């Protein structure tokens, strides 16, 4: 699957929030990976795990521990793993449903070889049928494995990979990819089970490769991978969120990404009052690019275009 639903609160749930980073990374893999089948089954083979910075034996040790904790159902004999509750955010098809999605789920389920894993999936399909789904967002299923290269001989570690995913899929994130995390990086670091210093280093690495931007002065972070997941129905929301950006740096980089994807955003921040500072007036249609004048008007990013007539 190219895109897949993901609940942003997953890593903050009881039983998961206190797990170490490597365990949380495998929870994310079971929820968001391009090799998941329509019945949300993951086969942890050396091939499917080749993009993960963990040895296969370590992966199986973590999956076994997740099974013992009741978070997943795993069979090493048949090489199958299922994250319990996955159909609480994916739509569970009815038994008589004949849609393509229903057929795909039933076909994939029929191919599950371990009876215990198959029963866990069937139980979830029945449990969540017809009920309200957990709030989720649509993400690319290769967010974990499509990180920008770090340079010759450098690889992303498991903790860094998880931290990068948290930037794109945390509960504070928005459709535009620009958000203001409460407590700056501390809360995000907790979600990734890494020290705040490690999280800051990951953010700096992503920023150095053009995949993210941050401004500690305004508390804003932009991650390009989330914007790339936006759909046409998100256009109005992105337009409105663009008007709220405070940091000139964030706005500039965000604007560049929007232009690459032909996403329309406001090019000028409009001036509601033409005489806030009493020293500078902006006439209707006039574009202001001077930073000193902008500070008088307490404007966030430019150029700035007046929408009301100046008194002089």
C-alpha positions as CSV (number, residue, x, y, z in Angstrom):
1,X,0.0,0.0,0.0
2,X,1.4,3.4,-1.0
3,X,-0.5,5.3,1.7
4,X,-1.9,4.0,4.9
5,X,-3.9,5.3,7.9
6,X,-2.1,5.9,11.1
7,X,-3.4,7.1,14.5
8,X,-1.2,9.9,15.8
9,X,-1.8,9.0,19.4
10,X,-0.5,5.4,19.0
11,X,2.8,5.9,20.7
12,X,1.2,7.8,23.6
13,X,-1.2,5.0,24.5
14,X,-1.1,3.0,27.8
15,X,1.2,0.0,27.4
16,X,3.1,1.7,24.5
17,X,4.2,5.1,25.8
18,X,6.8,3.7,28.2
19,X,8.3,1.2,25.8
20,X,12.0,1.8,24.6
21,X,12.6,3.3,21.2
22,X,13.3,0.0,19.5
23,X,10.0,-1.4,20.7
24,X,8.1,1.7,19.6
25,X,9.8,1.5,16.2
26,X,8.5,-2.0,15.6
27,X,5.0,-0.9,16.8
28,X,5.2,1.7,14.0
29,X,6.4,-0.9,11.5
30,X,3.3,-3.1,12.3
31,X,1.1,0.0,11.8
32,X,2.8,1.8,8.9
33,X,4.9,-0.2,6.5
34,X,4.6,-0.6,2.7
35,X,4.6,-4.4,2.9
36,X,1.5,-4.7,5.1
37,X,-1.2,-6.8,3.5
38,X,-4.8,-5.7,3.3
39,X,-5.6,-7.6,6.5
40,X,-2.7,-5.6,8.1
41,X,-0.4,-8.5,8.4
42,X,3.4,-7.9,8.4
43,X,5.9,-10.6,7.4
44,X,9.2,-9.8,9.2
45,X,11.5,-11.4,6.6
46,X,15.1,-10.3,6.0
47,X,13.8,-8.7,2.8
48,X,10.9,-6.7,4.3
49,X,13.1,-5.6,7.2
50,X,16.1,-4.6,5.1
51,X,15.4,-0.9,5.5
52,X,15.3,-1.1,9.3
53,X,18.5,-0.5,11.3
54,X,18.0,-3.6,13.5
55,X,19.3,-7.2,13.0
56,X,16.5,-9.7,12.2
57,X,17.1,-11.6,15.4
58,X,16.7,-8.4,17.4
59,X,13.5,-7.7,15.5
60,X,12.1,-11.1,16.4
61,X,13.1,-10.6,20.0
62,X,11.1,-7.3,20.1
63,X,8.1,-8.8,18.3
64,X,8.0,-11.7,20.8
65,X,8.1,-9.3,23.7
66,X,5.2,-7.3,22.1
67,X,3.3,-10.6,21.8
68,X,3.9,-11.3,25.5
69,X,2.7,-7.8,26.4
70,X,-0.6,-8.4,24.4
71,X,0.2,-5.7,21.9
72,X,0.7,-7.9,19.0
73,X,0.1,-11.5,17.9
74,X,3.2,-13.1,16.3
75,X,4.3,-16.4,14.9
76,X,7.9,-17.0,14.1
77,X,7.1,-20.4,12.5
78,X,5.0,-18.8,9.8
79,X,6.8,-15.4,9.9
80,X,3.6,-13.4,10.6
81,X,2.9,-10.5,12.9
82,X,-0.3,-8.5,13.5
83,X,-0.7,-5.4,15.7
84,X,-3.7,-5.8,17.9
85,X,-6.5,-3.3,17.4
86,X,-5.3,-2.2,13.9
87,X,-8.9,-2.4,12.6
88,X,-10.0,0.2,15.1
89,X,-8.6,2.9,12.7
90,X,-8.9,0.9,9.4
91,X,-12.4,0.2,8.2
92,X,-13.6,-3.3,9.0
93,X,-15.7,-4.6,6.0
94,X,-19.0,-6.4,6.7
95,X,-19.3,-10.1,5.9
96,X,-21.7,-9.5,3.0
97,X,-19.8,-6.5,1.6
98,X,-18.6,-7.0,-2.0
99,X,-16.4,-3.9,-2.4
100,X,-12.8,-4.2,-3.6
101,X,-11.5,-3.4,-0.1
102,X,-13.7,-6.2,1.4
103,X,-12.5,-8.7,-1.2
104,X,-8.8,-7.8,-0.6
105,X,-9.2,-8.1,3.2
106,X,-10.9,-11.5,2.9
107,X,-8.4,-12.8,0.4
108,X,-5.4,-11.7,2.6
109,X,-7.0,-13.2,5.7
110,X,-7.5,-16.5,3.9
111,X,-3.8,-16.6,3.3
112,X,-2.8,-16.2,7.0
113,X,-1.2,-19.5,7.9
114,X,-1.0,-19.3,11.7
115,X,-4.3,-20.0,13.3
116,X,-3.6,-17.8,16.3
117,X,-2.7,-14.8,14.2
118,X,-5.7,-15.4,11.9
119,X,-8.1,-15.6,14.9
120,X,-6.7,-12.3,16.3
121,X,-7.5,-10.6,13.0
122,X,-11.0,-12.1,12.7
123,X,-11.7,-11.0,16.3
124,X,-10.7,-7.4,15.5
125,X,-12.7,-7.4,12.3
126,X,-15.8,-8.4,14.3
127,X,-15.1,-6.2,17.3
128,X,-14.7,-3.0,15.3
129,X,-17.4,-3.7,12.6
130,X,-19.8,-0.8,12.3
131,X,-18.2,1.2,15.2
132,X,-16.6,4.6,15.1
133,X,-13.0,4.5,14.0
134,X,-10.1,5.9,15.9
135,X,-9.0,9.3,14.5
136,X,-6.2,8.8,12.1
137,X,-4.2,10.5,9.3
138,X,-3.2,9.3,5.9
139,X,0.6,8.8,5.6
140,X,2.9,7.4,3.0
141,X,3.8,3.9,4.1
142,X,7.5,4.4,3.4
143,X,8.0,7.2,5.8
144,X,10.3,5.1,7.9
145,X,12.5,3.8,5.0
146,X,12.5,6.9,2.8
147,X,14.5,9.2,5.0
148,X,17.1,11.4,3.2
149,X,20.6,9.9,3.2
150,X,22.9,11.1,5.9
151,X,26.1,10.9,4.0
152,X,28.7,8.3,3.0
153,X,28.9,5.5,5.5
154,X,26.3,7.0,7.8
155,X,23.0,5.3,8.6
156,X,20.0,6.3,10.6
157,X,19.8,4.5,13.9
158,X,16.5,3.0,15.2
159,X,16.0,5.8,17.7
160,X,16.7,8.4,15.0
161,X,14.3,6.7,12.5
162,X,11.6,6.7,15.2
163,X,12.3,10.4,16.1
164,X,12.0,11.3,12.4
165,X,8.7,9.5,12.1
166,X,7.4,11.2,15.3
167,X,8.0,14.6,13.6
168,X,5.7,13.6,10.8
169,X,3.0,11.8,12.8
170,X,2.7,13.3,16.2
171,X,-0.7,14.4,17.6
172,X,0.2,18.2,17.3
173,X,1.1,17.8,13.6
174,X,-1.0,19.5,10.9
175,X,-1.9,18.9,7.3
176,X,0.6,21.7,6.3
177,X,3.4,20.0,8.1
178,X,3.9,23.1,10.3
179,X,3.2,22.7,14.0
180,X,4.1,24.1,17.4
181,X,4.9,21.3,19.9
182,X,4.1,22.0,23.5
183,X,7.2,22.1,25.6
184,X,9.3,22.5,22.4
185,X,11.1,19.2,21.9
186,X,10.6,17.5,25.3
187,X,7.2,16.1,24.5
188,X,8.3,14.8,21.1
189,X,11.3,13.2,22.6
190,X,9.1,11.4,25.1
191,X,7.0,10.1,22.3
192,X,10.1,8.7,20.6
193,X,11.6,7.5,24.0
194,X,14.8,9.4,23.3
195,X,16.6,12.2,25.2
196,X,15.7,15.7,24.0
197,X,19.3,16.2,22.9
198,X,19.0,13.2,20.6
199,X,15.8,14.5,19.2
200,X,17.3,17.9,18.5
201,X,20.2,16.2,16.7
202,X,17.8,14.3,14.4
203,X,15.9,17.5,13.7
204,X,19.2,19.2,12.8
205,X,20.2,16.4,10.5
206,X,16.8,16.5,8.7
207,X,17.1,20.3,8.5
208,X,20.6,20.1,7.0
209,X,19.2,17.9,4.2
210,X,16.2,20.1,3.5
211,X,13.6,17.7,4.9
212,X,12.7,19.9,7.9
213,X,13.0,23.3,9.4
214,X,12.7,24.6,12.9
215,X,12.7,28.0,14.7
216,X,13.1,27.8,18.4
217,X,12.3,31.5,18.7
218,X,8.7,30.9,17.5
219,X,8.4,27.3,18.6
220,X,7.5,26.2,15.0
221,X,8.7,23.1,13.2
222,X,8.1,22.1,9.6
223,X,8.5,18.6,8.2
224,X,8.2,18.2,4.5
225,X,7.2,14.5,4.6
226,X,3.8,15.4,6.2
227,X,3.0,18.1,3.6
228,X,3.7,15.5,0.8
229,X,0.9,13.3,2.3
230,X,-1.7,16.1,1.9
231,X,-4.7,15.4,-0.3
232,X,-6.8,17.8,-2.3
233,X,-9.4,18.1,0.5
234,X,-6.6,19.5,2.7
235,X,-6.1,22.6,0.5
236,X,-8.3,24.9,2.5
237,X,-6.8,23.8,5.8
238,X,-3.3,24.3,4.5
239,X,-4.1,27.7,3.2
240,X,-5.5,28.7,6.6
241,X,-2.5,27.2,8.5
242,X,-0.1,29.1,6.2
243,X,-1.6,32.4,7.4
244,X,-0.7,31.5,11.0
245,X,3.0,30.9,10.4
246,X,5.1,33.3,12.4
247,X,8.7,32.4,11.5
248,X,10.1,34.0,8.3
249,X,12.4,31.0,7.9
250,X,9.6,28.4,8.3
251,X,7.4,30.3,5.9
252,X,10.1,30.6,3.2
253,X,10.9,26.9,3.3
254,X,7.3,25.9,3.6
255,X,6.4,28.2,0.6
256,X,9.1,26.5,-1.5
257,X,7.6,23.1,-0.8
258,X,4.1,24.3,-1.6
259,X,5.2,25.7,-4.9
260,X,6.9,22.4,-5.9
261,X,3.5,20.6,-5.2
262,X,1.4,23.3,-6.7
263,X,-0.4,23.9,-3.4
264,X,-1.9,27.4,-3.2
265,X,-1.0,29.5,-0.2
266,X,-1.3,33.2,0.6
267,X,1.7,35.0,-0.9
268,X,1.2,38.1,1.2
269,X,0.3,38.5,4.8
270,X,-2.5,41.1,4.8
271,X,-2.4,44.1,7.1
272,X,-5.7,44.7,8.9
273,X,-4.8,48.0,10.6
274,X,-2.7,50.5,8.6
275,X,-1.5,52.5,11.6
276,X,-0.6,50.1,14.4
277,X,2.8,51.7,15.1
278,X,1.8,55.3,14.3
279,X,5.0,55.8,12.3
280,X,4.4,53.8,9.1
281,X,1.3,53.6,6.9
282,X,0.7,51.0,4.3
283,X,-1.6,52.0,1.4
284,X,-4.0,49.6,-0.2
285,X,-2.1,47.3,-2.6
286,X,1.3,48.5,-1.4
287,X,3.8,45.8,-0.8
288,X,6.2,46.3,2.2
289,X,9.4,44.3,2.2
290,X,11.4,46.4,4.8
291,X,11.9,44.4,8.0
292,X,11.9,47.5,10.2
293,X,8.5,48.6,8.9
294,X,7.2,45.1,9.3
295,X,8.3,45.0,13.0
296,X,6.3,48.2,13.6
297,X,3.2,46.4,12.3
298,X,4.1,43.2,14.1
299,X,4.0,41.3,10.9
300,X,5.1,37.7,10.7
301,X,6.4,37.1,7.2
302,X,6.6,39.0,4.0
303,X,6.2,40.6,1.6
304,X,3.3,42.3,3.3
305,X,0.4,43.8,1.3
306,X,-2.0,46.4,2.6
307,X,-5.8,45.9,2.4
308,X,-7.0,49.2,3.8
309,X,-6.3,52.8,2.8
310,X,-3.8,54.7,4.8
311,X,-5.0,57.8,6.7
312,X,-2.3,60.0,5.0
